[in-house]
Amino acid sequence: MGFAEEIAKVADRVRKNADLVVGEEATKQQLILPFLHTLGYDIWDPSEVIPESIADVALKKKAGHFNKVDYAIAINGTIVMLVEAKARNEKPEIHDGQLKTYFDAKLSAKVGICSNGVEYRFFTDLRNQNLMDIEPFFIFNLFNYQPKDLEILKLFHRDNFDSVAIKIEAEEMVFVKGMAVLIGNLLKEPSDELIRFLMGELTKFDGGYAIDGKITSKKIEQFKPIAKKAIQTCLLELMTRSLTQEMQQPSPVATLPTPPNSTLDDDDSGPNGSELEIVTTEEELAAFEKVKAITATSTTYKFELNHKDTVSYFGVNLGKTTWWFLRFYLTPKKKSFITRLPVEEIRPLAAGFEVQEVSASVGGAASRVVISDISDLDKLTPLLLKCYETEAAKH
């Protein structure tokens, strides 16, 4: 049984028993210890999973008792992780400060975990060495996780544990998240500084786009709708290239079209920056109804399907957009859909149809099936059921 299957098994067990677990001690025994066992730690070895561990230094007494951490996890005699458990019905984040006390005292521990048996919040010392950060760098929820979360979780498995690798991954996750928020905000609402920079760079890139005169505040305001539309167009092109694997092939540097006469002077108003229009076609809705009818025959799962239309694809999901299992690409010239199943699982269920491999980096997509018409979906009923039930099993 692989790691993903083992975590899914633990998640299923926790889901079934969570409402029956009352109190902190029961949470530790019934929910947290099985999870630690799945991470490869010997929960029956008190030298590896150490219960009620006392901090090395600066011991503090409270009501006549030493402060203790619920579990200290050791590898080859060295404590590498600390686990603070809270009752199933409590939110783990309200107790992170208590875990910090233990973490700061155990200098060998580079990972702190606070959990209520369902949500696991992982901390390290990115900001100040040997002092636990206030915010977790990774949160794993047994009831709601994605394949990428499993890849991160593998870092904490006993067989893989490397404090340096974990810290590098943690730092990358934190900065990528912060940078993504920053970039997202800039792309949604470009700042004056960004607009000024783009106007200047545009002139350098091609003199035909030179903007006469000084770049004034009024010109920046006039240029904003253009910049927004250009950003939307660029992002759409990048997504389309990724899905068609064009980004894996060398491509020439894009050339700019012949520029029109500039209208960005002090007396002219800028263009109207409209949003990219998304049109849900009758064909897409008909495909969705066919998928609904097919998945309704499942005897194992009964999810209510939703759809999300984008400029590039029409997705079908299990109620959350991240829980998708089909994405349709229905154009007049070519029709296909992608799935999260690998090609080797798809081919036996799609005999007579063209099956292509899709980059796994694209939202979990793994394979594409080319069809001639949505009526072909009836012939692919076993495949569509497989896609639906595989995704449903995760949730």
Secondary structure, 3 states (H helix, E strand, C coil): CCHHHHHHHHHHHHHHHHHHCCCHHHHHHHHHHHHHHHCCCCCCCCCCEEEEEECCCCCCEECCEECEEEEEEEECCEEEEEEEECCCCCCHHHHHHHHHHHHHHCCCCCEEEEECCCEEEEECCCCECCECCCCCCEEEECCCCCHHHHHHHHHHCCCCCCHHHHHHHHHHHHHHHHHHHHHHHHHHCCCHHHHHHHHHHHHHHCHHHCCCCCCCHHHHHHHHHHHHHHHHHHHHHHHHHHHCCHHHCCCCCCCCCCCCCCCCCCCCCCCCCCCCCCCCCHHHHHHHHHHHHHHCCCCCCCCCCEEEECCCCEEEECCCHHHEEEEEEECCCCEEEEECCCHHHHHHHCCCCEEEECCCCCCCCCEEEEECCHHHHHHHHHHHHHHHHHHHHCC
